Each structure stands twice: as structure tokens, then as C-alpha cells.
Amino acid sequence: MSDRLLVQNSKAMQAILQATQAEVEASRQVAIQSQRLAEKMMKDSVAMKTIALLTTFFLPGTSFAAILSMPFFNGDPWLKASNRIWIWLALTIPSTLLCFMFYLTWSHRESKRKAATAQDLELQLQNASIGNT
């Protein structure tokens, strides 16, 4: 009778071991897919930042060029003169610099916020692991 119990117990343990191995393999596959997804998201993030920086560079100049070329400036001979490009430069350069300063400030604050969030999460995980032991 005890031999039968030992055989049944052994078969049950073997089934549990196989199920655990299958679960570990599935978890490993999920981790690999998550890593690939994170890498793709990082590439997309870099592309989006590049587009944002290019827009920051060109948008003020094109906006002021469009405004200064509107018909209501045609009646003023002072603004109509072709040697008055300095007006466009005087508007574009400071606004472009202001846009870049805003972007850099926002980016710096966002980096600090992400670092603080990551640090808080790490502390929570440490506290949870200490509480479980």
C-alpha cells in the first residue's frame, strides 16, 4: 500500500514539476517579448523626440514668415521693403531659443520625475521583499 502511495506521489510530483517548467518557459517567453517591445518603444521615443526638436527649430521661423507675408502688411512700405529681413530674424531667433529652453527645461523636469518614480518603485519592492522574508 505504501509503495502505491509513493508511486502516486512520485507521479503527482513529476506532473507538478512539468507544469512548473512549462510555466517558467512561458514566463521566459513573456520576458523576451517584453524586452523586444521595450526596445521598439525606445526607438519610437527617439524618433518622436527628433521630430519634436525639428518642429521646435522650424516652427517659429515658418510661423513668423507666414504672418509677415500676410496681405495686411502690404500697405506699409516700411514692412514691405526687402531689406527688412531683420524683423523676421528679430522675431524668429528669440522665439526659437525660447522654445528650445522650454523643451530643455521640460525634459529635465521629466527626467527628474521619472527618476523619482523609479526610485520610489524600487523602495516599494525592497520593502515588499523585506516584509515577505
DSSP file with accessible surface (Angstrom, degrees, kcal/mol):
  #  RESIDUE AA STRUCTURE BP1 BP2  ACC     N-H-->O    O-->H-N    N-H-->O    O-->H-N    TCO  KAPPA ALPHA  PHI   PSI    X-CA   Y-CA   Z-CA
    1    1 A M     >        0   0  170      0, 0.0     4,-1.9     0, 0.0     5,-0.1   0.000 360.0 360.0 360.0 -42.9    0.0    0.0    0.0
    2    2 A S  H  >  +     0   0   80      1,-0.2     4,-2.4     2,-0.2     5,-0.2   0.825 360.0  56.4 -69.3 -28.8    2.8    2.4    0.9
    3    3 A D  H  > S+     0   0  117      2,-0.2     4,-2.4     1,-0.2    -1,-0.2   0.902 106.2  50.0 -66.5 -39.7    4.5    1.6   -2.4
    4    4 A R  H  > S+     0   0  178      2,-0.2     4,-2.8     1,-0.2     5,-0.2   0.905 110.8  49.3 -62.6 -42.8    1.4    2.6   -4.3
    5    5 A L  H  X S+     0   0  103     -4,-1.9     4,-2.8     2,-0.2    -2,-0.2   0.903 110.8  50.4 -62.7 -40.4    1.2    5.9   -2.4
    6    6 A L  H  X S+     0   0  109     -4,-2.4     4,-2.5     2,-0.2    -2,-0.2   0.907 111.8  47.5 -64.5 -40.9    4.9    6.5   -3.1
    7    7 A V  H  X S+     0   0   76     -4,-2.4     4,-2.5     2,-0.2    -2,-0.2   0.939 114.6  46.0 -65.5 -45.4    4.4    5.8   -6.9
    8    8 A Q  H  X S+     0   0  124     -4,-2.8     4,-2.5     2,-0.2    -2,-0.2   0.912 113.7  49.2 -63.7 -42.0    1.3    8.1   -7.0
    9    9 A N  H  X S+     0   0   95     -4,-2.8     4,-2.6    -5,-0.2    -2,-0.2   0.909 111.1  50.4 -63.2 -40.5    3.1   10.8   -5.0
   10   10 A S  H  X S+     0   0   72     -4,-2.5     4,-2.3     2,-0.2    -2,-0.2   0.917 111.4  47.5 -64.8 -42.6    6.1   10.5   -7.4
   11   11 A K  H  X S+     0   0  139     -4,-2.5     4,-2.3     2,-0.2    -2,-0.2   0.909 112.6  49.5 -65.6 -40.1    3.8   10.8  -10.5
   12   12 A A  H  X S+     0   0   47     -4,-2.5     4,-2.4     2,-0.2    -2,-0.2   0.919 111.6  48.4 -64.9 -42.6    2.0   13.8   -8.9
   13   13 A M  H  X S+     0   0  110     -4,-2.6     4,-2.6     2,-0.2    -2,-0.2   0.891 110.5  51.8 -65.0 -37.4    5.3   15.5   -8.1
   14   14 A Q  H  X S+     0   0  109     -4,-2.3     4,-2.5     2,-0.2    -2,-0.2   0.914 109.8  49.1 -66.4 -40.1    6.5   14.8  -11.7
   15   15 A A  H  X S+     0   0   52     -4,-2.3     4,-2.4     2,-0.2    -2,-0.2   0.913 111.8  48.9 -65.5 -40.9    3.4   16.4  -13.1
   16   16 A I  H  X S+     0   0   99     -4,-2.4     4,-2.6     2,-0.2    -2,-0.2   0.921 110.9  50.8 -64.3 -41.7    3.8   19.4  -10.9
   17   17 A L  H  X S+     0   0   95     -4,-2.6     4,-2.6     2,-0.2    -2,-0.2   0.925 110.9  48.0 -62.7 -44.0    7.4   19.7  -11.9
   18   18 A Q  H  X S+     0   0  112     -4,-2.5     4,-2.4     2,-0.2    -1,-0.2   0.912 112.3  49.3 -65.1 -40.2    6.5   19.5  -15.6
   19   19 A A  H  X S+     0   0   62     -4,-2.4     4,-2.3     2,-0.2    -2,-0.2   0.908 111.4  49.6 -64.6 -40.1    3.8   22.2  -15.1
   20   20 A T  H  X S+     0   0   68     -4,-2.6     4,-2.6     2,-0.2    -2,-0.2   0.913 110.3  50.1 -64.9 -42.0    6.3   24.4  -13.3
   21   21 A Q  H  X S+     0   0  119     -4,-2.6     4,-2.4     2,-0.2    -2,-0.2   0.909 110.6  49.7 -63.5 -39.9    8.8   24.0  -16.1
   22   22 A A  H  X S+     0   0   64     -4,-2.4     4,-2.4     2,-0.2    -2,-0.2   0.909 111.5  49.3 -65.0 -39.7    6.2   24.9  -18.7
   23   23 A E  H  X S+     0   0  132     -4,-2.3     4,-2.6     2,-0.2    -2,-0.2   0.907 110.2  50.6 -66.2 -40.9    5.2   28.0  -16.6
   24   24 A V  H  X S+     0   0   91     -4,-2.6     4,-2.5     2,-0.2    -2,-0.2   0.924 110.9  48.9 -62.2 -42.6    8.8   29.0  -16.3
   25   25 A E  H  X S+     0   0   83     -4,-2.4     4,-2.4     2,-0.2    -2,-0.2   0.920 111.4  49.5 -64.9 -41.0    9.3   28.7  -20.1
   26   26 A A  H  X S+     0   0   55     -4,-2.4     4,-2.4     1,-0.2    -2,-0.2   0.918 111.2  49.7 -64.0 -40.9    6.1   30.7  -20.7
   27   27 A S  H  X S+     0   0   69     -4,-2.6     4,-2.4     2,-0.2    -2,-0.2   0.894 109.5  51.7 -64.4 -39.1    7.4   33.4  -18.3
   28   28 A R  H  X S+     0   0  124     -4,-2.5     4,-2.4     2,-0.2    -1,-0.2   0.921 109.5  49.4 -63.7 -41.9   10.7   33.5  -20.0
   29   29 A Q  H  X S+     0   0   79     -4,-2.4     4,-2.5     1,-0.2    -2,-0.2   0.907 110.6  50.4 -64.8 -39.9    9.0   34.0  -23.4
   30   30 A V  H  X S+     0   0   92     -4,-2.4     4,-2.6     2,-0.2    -1,-0.2   0.916 110.1  50.7 -63.5 -41.3    6.9   36.8  -22.0
   31   31 A A  H  X S+     0   0   60     -4,-2.4     4,-2.3     2,-0.2    -2,-0.2   0.913 110.4  49.0 -63.7 -40.9   10.0   38.4  -20.6
   32   32 A I  H  X S+     0   0   43     -4,-2.4     4,-2.4     2,-0.2    -2,-0.2   0.937 112.7  47.2 -63.8 -45.8   11.7   38.2  -24.0
   33   33 A Q  H  X S+     0   0  103     -4,-2.5     4,-2.5     1,-0.2    -2,-0.2   0.900 111.1  52.1 -64.0 -38.1    8.7   39.7  -25.8
   34   34 A S  H  X S+     0   0   68     -4,-2.6     4,-2.5     2,-0.2    -1,-0.2   0.900 109.1  50.0 -64.3 -39.6    8.5   42.5  -23.2
   35   35 A Q  H  X S+     0   0  119     -4,-2.3     4,-2.3     2,-0.2    -2,-0.2   0.925 111.1  48.6 -65.5 -42.6   12.2   43.3  -23.7
   36   36 A R  H  X S+     0   0  132     -4,-2.4     4,-2.3     1,-0.2    -2,-0.2   0.916 112.0  49.5 -62.9 -42.2   11.7   43.4  -27.5
   37   37 A L  H  X S+     0   0  104     -4,-2.5     4,-2.6     1,-0.2    -2,-0.2   0.916 109.7  51.1 -63.7 -41.5    8.7   45.7  -27.1
   38   38 A A  H  X S+     0   0   57     -4,-2.5     4,-2.1     1,-0.2    -1,-0.2   0.898 109.6  50.5 -63.2 -39.4   10.6   48.0  -24.7
   39   39 A E  H  X S+     0   0  101     -4,-2.3     4,-2.1     2,-0.2    -1,-0.2   0.919 111.3  47.8 -64.9 -42.1   13.4   48.2  -27.3
   40   40 A K  H  X S+     0   0  137     -4,-2.3     4,-2.4     1,-0.2    -2,-0.2   0.905 111.1  51.0 -65.1 -40.0   10.9   49.1  -30.1
   41   41 A M  H  X S+     0   0  115     -4,-2.6     4,-2.4     2,-0.2    -1,-0.2   0.880 107.9  53.0 -65.4 -35.8    9.3   51.7  -27.8
   42   42 A M  H  X S+     0   0  124     -4,-2.1     4,-2.2     2,-0.2    -2,-0.2   0.921 109.2  48.9 -64.9 -42.5   12.6   53.2  -27.1
   43   43 A K  H  X S+     0   0  154     -4,-2.1     4,-2.2     1,-0.2    -2,-0.2   0.913 112.0  48.9 -62.8 -42.3   13.4   53.6  -30.8
   44   44 A D  H  X S+     0   0  104     -4,-2.4     4,-2.6     1,-0.2    -1,-0.2   0.889 109.2  53.5 -63.2 -38.7   10.0   55.1  -31.3
   45   45 A S  H  X S+     0   0   47     -4,-2.4     4,-2.3     2,-0.2    -2,-0.2   0.914 108.3  49.0 -63.3 -42.3   10.6   57.5  -28.5
   46   46 A V  H  X S+     0   0   84     -4,-2.2     4,-2.2     2,-0.2    -2,-0.2   0.924 111.7  49.8 -63.8 -41.4   13.9   58.6  -30.0
   47   47 A A  H  X S+     0   0   48     -4,-2.2     4,-2.4     1,-0.2    -2,-0.2   0.920 110.9  49.3 -63.7 -42.0   12.2   59.2  -33.4
   48   48 A M  H  X S+     0   0  123     -4,-2.6     4,-2.4     1,-0.2    -1,-0.2   0.890 110.0  50.7 -66.9 -37.9    9.4   61.2  -31.7
   49   49 A K  H  X S+     0   0  101     -4,-2.3     4,-2.5     2,-0.2    -1,-0.2   0.902 109.3  51.9 -65.3 -38.2   11.9   63.4  -29.8
   50   50 A T  H  X S+     0   0   73     -4,-2.2     4,-2.4     2,-0.2    -2,-0.2   0.937 110.6  47.5 -62.9 -44.4   13.8   64.0  -33.1
   51   51 A I  H  X S+     0   0   97     -4,-2.4     4,-2.5     1,-0.2    -2,-0.2   0.915 111.7  51.0 -63.5 -41.2   10.6   65.1  -34.8
   52   52 A A  H  X S+     0   0   42     -4,-2.4     4,-2.5     1,-0.2    -1,-0.2   0.910 110.7  48.3 -63.9 -41.6    9.7   67.4  -31.8
   53   53 A L  H  X S+     0   0   60     -4,-2.5     4,-2.0     2,-0.2    -1,-0.2   0.910 111.4  49.6 -67.6 -39.7   13.1   69.0  -31.9
   54   54 A L  H  X S+     0   0   97     -4,-2.4     4,-2.4     2,-0.2     5,-0.3   0.914 111.9  48.9 -63.9 -40.5   12.9   69.6  -35.7
   55   55 A T  H  X S+     0   0   72     -4,-2.5     4,-2.9     1,-0.2    -2,-0.2   0.921 109.0  53.2 -63.8 -41.9    9.5   71.1  -35.2
   56   56 A T  H  < S+     0   0   27     -4,-2.5    -1,-0.2     1,-0.2    -2,-0.2   0.870 111.8  46.9 -61.0 -34.8   10.8   73.3  -32.4
   57   57 A F  H  < S+     0   0  112     -4,-2.0     4,-0.5    -5,-0.1    -2,-0.2   0.922 122.8  30.1 -74.0 -43.6   13.5   74.5  -34.7
   58   58 A F  H  X S+     0   0  114     -4,-2.4     4,-2.3    -5,-0.1     5,-0.3   0.754 102.4  74.6 -92.0 -25.8   11.4   75.3  -37.8
   59   59 A L  H  X S+     0   0   94     -4,-2.9     4,-2.6    -5,-0.3     5,-0.2   0.914  94.7  48.3 -62.5 -46.8    8.0   76.2  -36.4
   60   60 A P  H  > S+     0   0   10      0, 0.0     4,-2.6     0, 0.0     5,-0.3   0.945 114.0  47.4 -59.9 -43.8    8.8   79.8  -35.1
   61   61 A G  H  > S+     0   0    8     -4,-0.5     4,-2.2     1,-0.2    -2,-0.2   0.924 114.8  44.5 -63.3 -44.0   10.5   80.8  -38.4
   62   62 A T  H  X S+     0   0   80     -4,-2.3     4,-2.3     2,-0.2    -1,-0.2   0.885 112.7  53.1 -70.0 -34.2    7.8   79.5  -40.6
   63   63 A S  H  X S+     0   0   49     -4,-2.6     4,-2.4    -5,-0.3    -2,-0.2   0.943 112.6  42.7 -64.7 -47.8    5.1   81.0  -38.4
   64   64 A F  H  X S+     0   0   51     -4,-2.6     4,-2.9    -5,-0.2    -1,-0.2   0.867 112.4  54.3 -69.0 -33.3    6.6   84.5  -38.5
   65   65 A A  H  X S+     0   0   45     -4,-2.2     4,-1.2    -5,-0.3    -1,-0.2   0.924 110.6  46.7 -63.7 -42.0    7.3   84.2  -42.2
   66   66 A A  H  < S+     0   0   52     -4,-2.3     4,-0.3     2,-0.2    -2,-0.2   0.916 114.3  47.1 -65.8 -42.2    3.6   83.3  -42.8
   67   67 A I  H >< S+     0   0   72     -4,-2.4     3,-1.4     1,-0.2    -2,-0.2   0.938 112.5  48.6 -65.4 -44.9    2.5   86.2  -40.5
   68   68 A L  H 3< S+     0   0   48     -4,-2.9    -1,-0.2     1,-0.3    -2,-0.2   0.704 108.2  55.5 -71.7 -17.4    4.8   88.7  -42.1
   69   69 A S  T 3< S+     0   0   89     -4,-1.2    -1,-0.3    -5,-0.2    -2,-0.2   0.429  80.9 118.8 -93.2   3.0    3.7   87.7  -45.6
   70   70 A M  S X  S-     0   0   77     -3,-1.4     3,-1.8    -4,-0.3     4,-0.3  -0.337  76.4-113.7 -68.4 153.3    0.0   88.3  -45.0
   71   71 A P  G >  S+     0   0  101      0, 0.0     3,-1.8     0, 0.0     4,-0.5   0.756 107.9  71.1 -63.7 -25.3   -1.7   90.9  -47.1
   72   72 A F  G 3  S+     0   0  140      1,-0.3     3,-0.2     2,-0.2     4,-0.1   0.652  95.3  55.9 -71.8  -7.7   -2.4   93.4  -44.3
   73   73 A F  G X  S+     0   0   47     -3,-1.8     3,-0.7     1,-0.1    -1,-0.3   0.530  87.2  81.0 -92.0  -7.5    1.4   94.2  -44.2
   74   74 A N  T <  S+     0   0   91     -3,-1.8    -2,-0.2    -4,-0.3    -1,-0.1   0.789  84.0  59.4 -68.8 -28.4    1.4   95.1  -47.9
   75   75 A G  T 3  S+     0   0   72     -4,-0.5    -1,-0.2    -3,-0.2    -2,-0.1   0.731  89.4  79.9 -74.4 -19.2    0.1   98.6  -47.3
   76   76 A D    <>  -     0   0   70     -3,-0.7     4,-1.6     1,-0.2     3,-0.4  -0.773  63.5-163.7 -93.0 111.2    3.0   99.5  -45.0
   77   77 A P  H  > S+     0   0  100      0, 0.0     4,-1.1     0, 0.0    -1,-0.2   0.818  87.7  60.4 -65.2 -26.8    6.1  100.5  -47.2
   78   78 A W  H  4 S+     0   0  117      1,-0.2     3,-0.2     2,-0.2    -2,-0.0   0.913 111.5  38.0 -67.0 -42.0    8.4  100.1  -44.2
   79   79 A L  H  4 S+     0   0   45     -3,-0.4    -1,-0.2     1,-0.2     5,-0.1   0.722 111.4  61.6 -79.1 -20.9    7.5   96.4  -43.7
   80   80 A K  H  < S+     0   0  140     -4,-1.6    -2,-0.2    -6,-0.1    -1,-0.2   0.743  77.5 107.8 -78.8 -20.5    7.3   95.8  -47.5
   81   81 A A    ><  -     0   0   36     -4,-1.1     3,-1.2    -3,-0.2    -3,-0.0  -0.271  69.5-137.6 -62.6 138.9   11.0   96.7  -48.1
   82   82 A S  T 3  S+     0   0  122      1,-0.3     3,-0.4     2,-0.1    -1,-0.1   0.706  98.5  65.4 -73.4 -19.6   13.1   93.7  -48.9
   83   83 A N  T 3  S+     0   0  110      1,-0.2     3,-0.4     2,-0.1    -1,-0.3   0.322  78.9  87.3 -85.2  11.4   16.0   94.8  -46.7
   84   84 A R    X>  +     0   0   74     -3,-1.2     3,-1.5     1,-0.2     4,-0.6  -0.012  44.3 120.2 -97.9  31.3   13.8   94.4  -43.6
   85   85 A I  H 3>  +     0   0  108     -3,-0.4     4,-2.4     1,-0.3     3,-0.3   0.766  60.4  77.1 -66.0 -19.6   14.6   90.7  -43.1
   86   86 A W  H 3> S+     0   0  125     -3,-0.4     4,-3.1     1,-0.2    -1,-0.3   0.798  85.5  61.1 -62.4 -26.3   16.0   91.7  -39.7
   87   87 A I  H <> S+     0   0   22     -3,-1.5     4,-1.6     2,-0.2    -1,-0.2   0.949 106.5  44.9 -63.5 -46.4   12.4   91.9  -38.5
   88   88 A W  H  X S+     0   0   79     -4,-0.6     4,-2.9    -3,-0.3     5,-0.2   0.924 115.8  47.1 -61.9 -43.8   11.9   88.3  -39.2
   89   89 A L  H  X S+     0   0   70     -4,-2.4     4,-2.3     1,-0.2    -2,-0.2   0.905 109.0  54.4 -64.1 -40.6   15.2   87.4  -37.6
   90   90 A A  H  < S+     0   0   53     -4,-3.1    -1,-0.2     1,-0.2    -2,-0.2   0.806 117.1  37.5 -65.6 -28.7   14.4   89.6  -34.6
   91   91 A L  H  X S+     0   0   69     -4,-1.6     4,-1.3    -5,-0.2    -2,-0.2   0.854 119.4  46.1 -86.0 -39.6   11.2   87.6  -34.1
   92   92 A T  H  X S+     0   0   13     -4,-2.9     4,-2.8    -5,-0.2     5,-0.2   0.926 106.9  52.9 -74.4 -47.8   12.4   84.2  -35.1
   93   93 A I  H  X S+     0   0   92     -4,-2.3     4,-2.5    -5,-0.2     5,-0.2   0.950 112.9  41.7 -61.1 -51.5   15.7   83.9  -33.2
   94   94 A P  H  > S+     0   0   74      0, 0.0     4,-2.5     0, 0.0    -1,-0.2   0.918 116.4  49.3 -64.1 -37.7   14.4   84.7  -29.7
   95   95 A S  H  X S+     0   0   25     -4,-1.3     4,-2.4     2,-0.2    -2,-0.2   0.890 111.3  49.5 -68.6 -35.9   11.3   82.7  -30.1
   96   96 A T  H  X S+     0   0   17     -4,-2.8     4,-2.4     2,-0.2    -1,-0.2   0.935 112.4  47.6 -65.4 -44.9   13.3   79.7  -31.3
   97   97 A L  H  X S+     0   0  104     -4,-2.5     4,-2.6    -5,-0.2    -2,-0.2   0.902 111.0  52.0 -61.2 -40.0   15.6   80.0  -28.4
   98   98 A L  H  X S+     0   0  112     -4,-2.5     4,-2.5    -5,-0.2    -2,-0.2   0.916 108.8  50.3 -63.3 -41.7   12.7   80.3  -26.0
   99   99 A C  H  X S+     0   0   51     -4,-2.4     4,-2.5     1,-0.2    -2,-0.2   0.920 111.9  47.2 -62.3 -43.4   11.2   77.1  -27.5
  100  100 A F  H  X S+     0   0   56     -4,-2.4     4,-2.9     2,-0.2     5,-0.2   0.901 111.4  50.9 -66.8 -39.4   14.4   75.2  -27.0
  101  101 A M  H  X S+     0   0  114     -4,-2.6     4,-2.6     2,-0.2     5,-0.2   0.920 110.9  49.1 -63.2 -41.8   14.8   76.5  -23.5
  102  102 A F  H  X S+     0   0  146     -4,-2.5     4,-2.9     2,-0.2     5,-0.2   0.936 112.3  48.4 -61.4 -45.1   11.2   75.4  -22.7
  103  103 A Y  H  X S+     0   0   33     -4,-2.5     4,-2.9     1,-0.2    -2,-0.2   0.925 112.8  47.1 -61.5 -46.1   11.9   72.0  -24.2
  104  104 A L  H  X S+     0   0  111     -4,-2.9     4,-2.4     2,-0.2    -1,-0.2   0.905 113.7  48.0 -64.5 -40.4   15.2   71.5  -22.3
  105  105 A T  H  X S+     0   0   69     -4,-2.6     4,-2.4    -5,-0.2     5,-0.2   0.939 114.3  46.2 -63.9 -46.6   13.5   72.6  -19.0
  106  106 A W  H  X S+     0   0  128     -4,-2.9     4,-2.5    -5,-0.2    -2,-0.2   0.919 113.0  49.9 -62.2 -43.0   10.6   70.3  -19.6
  107  107 A S  H  X S+     0   0   31     -4,-2.9     4,-2.3    -5,-0.2    -1,-0.2   0.907 110.7  49.6 -63.3 -41.8   12.8   67.4  -20.5
  108  108 A H  H  X S+     0   0  110     -4,-2.4     4,-2.2     2,-0.2    -1,-0.2   0.929 112.7  46.7 -64.2 -44.5   15.0   68.0  -17.4
  109  109 A R  H  X S+     0   0  180     -4,-2.4     4,-2.4     1,-0.2    -2,-0.2   0.893 111.5  51.6 -64.5 -39.5   11.9   68.0  -15.1
  110  110 A E  H  X S+     0   0   48     -4,-2.5     4,-2.5     2,-0.2    -1,-0.2   0.903 108.8  51.0 -64.9 -39.2   10.5   64.9  -16.8
  111  111 A S  H  X S+     0   0   70     -4,-2.3     4,-2.4     2,-0.2    -2,-0.2   0.913 110.8  48.5 -64.0 -42.6   13.8   63.1  -16.3
  112  112 A K  H  X S+     0   0  132     -4,-2.2     4,-2.5     2,-0.2    -2,-0.2   0.912 111.4  50.1 -63.0 -41.8   13.8   64.0  -12.6
  113  113 A R  H  X S+     0   0  130     -4,-2.4     4,-2.5     1,-0.2    -2,-0.2   0.926 111.6  47.8 -64.4 -42.2   10.2   62.9  -12.2
  114  114 A K  H  X S+     0   0  123     -4,-2.5     4,-2.5     2,-0.2    -1,-0.2   0.899 111.6  50.4 -65.7 -39.9   10.9   59.5  -13.9
  115  115 A A  H  X S+     0   0   62     -4,-2.4     4,-2.4     2,-0.2    -1,-0.2   0.916 111.5  48.3 -64.2 -41.5   14.0   59.0  -11.7
  116  116 A A  H  X S+     0   0   44     -4,-2.5     4,-2.6     2,-0.2    -2,-0.2   0.911 112.0  49.3 -65.5 -40.3   12.0   59.8   -8.5
  117  117 A T  H  X S+     0   0   75     -4,-2.5     4,-2.4     2,-0.2    -2,-0.2   0.923 111.9  48.3 -64.6 -42.9    9.2   57.4   -9.6
  118  118 A A  H  X S+     0   0   55     -4,-2.5     4,-2.4     1,-0.2    -2,-0.2   0.903 111.8  49.7 -64.1 -39.8   11.7   54.6  -10.4
  119  119 A Q  H  X S+     0   0  125     -4,-2.4     4,-2.4     2,-0.2    -2,-0.2   0.914 110.8  49.5 -66.7 -42.1   13.4   55.2   -7.0
  120  120 A D  H  X S+     0   0   89     -4,-2.6     4,-2.4     2,-0.2    -2,-0.2   0.915 111.3  49.5 -61.8 -42.0   10.0   55.0   -5.2
  121  121 A L  H  X S+     0   0   95     -4,-2.4     4,-2.5     2,-0.2    -2,-0.2   0.915 110.0  50.8 -63.5 -41.4    9.1   51.8   -7.0
  122  122 A E  H  X S+     0   0  118     -4,-2.4     4,-2.4     1,-0.2    -2,-0.2   0.914 110.4  49.3 -63.8 -41.1   12.5   50.3   -6.1
  123  123 A L  H  X S+     0   0   80     -4,-2.4     4,-2.8     1,-0.2    -1,-0.2   0.906 110.3  51.0 -64.2 -40.1   12.0   51.2   -2.4
  124  124 A Q  H  X S+     0   0  126     -4,-2.4     4,-2.4     1,-0.2    -2,-0.2   0.909 110.6  48.6 -63.4 -41.5    8.5   49.7   -2.5
  125  125 A L  H  X S+     0   0  110     -4,-2.5     4,-2.4     2,-0.2    -2,-0.2   0.899 112.0  49.1 -65.3 -39.6    9.9   46.5   -4.0
  126  126 A Q  H  X S+     0   0   88     -4,-2.4     4,-2.3     2,-0.2    -2,-0.2   0.923 112.3  47.9 -64.4 -44.1   12.6   46.4   -1.4
  127  127 A N  H  X S+     0   0  105     -4,-2.8     4,-2.3     1,-0.2    -2,-0.2   0.891 112.0  50.1 -65.1 -36.4   10.1   46.9    1.4
  128  128 A A  H  X S+     0   0   52     -4,-2.4     4,-1.5     2,-0.2    -2,-0.2   0.904 111.5  47.7 -67.8 -39.9    7.8   44.2    0.0
  129  129 A S  H  X S+     0   0   63     -4,-2.4     4,-0.8     2,-0.2    -2,-0.2   0.863 112.1  49.9 -71.5 -31.9   10.7   41.8   -0.2
  130  130 A I  H >< S+     0   0  110     -4,-2.3     3,-0.6     1,-0.2    -2,-0.2   0.912 110.4  50.9 -68.9 -39.1   11.8   42.6    3.3
  131  131 A G  H 3< S+     0   0   62     -4,-2.3    -2,-0.2     1,-0.2    -1,-0.2   0.803 108.5  52.4 -68.3 -28.4    8.2   42.1    4.5
  132  132 A N  H 3<        0   0  144     -4,-1.5    -1,-0.2    -5,-0.1    -2,-0.2   0.669 360.0 360.0 -81.1 -19.7    8.0   38.7    2.8
  133  133 A T    <<        0   0  154     -4,-0.8    -3,-0.0    -3,-0.6    -4,-0.0  -0.315 360.0 360.0 -90.9 360.0   11.1   37.3    4.3
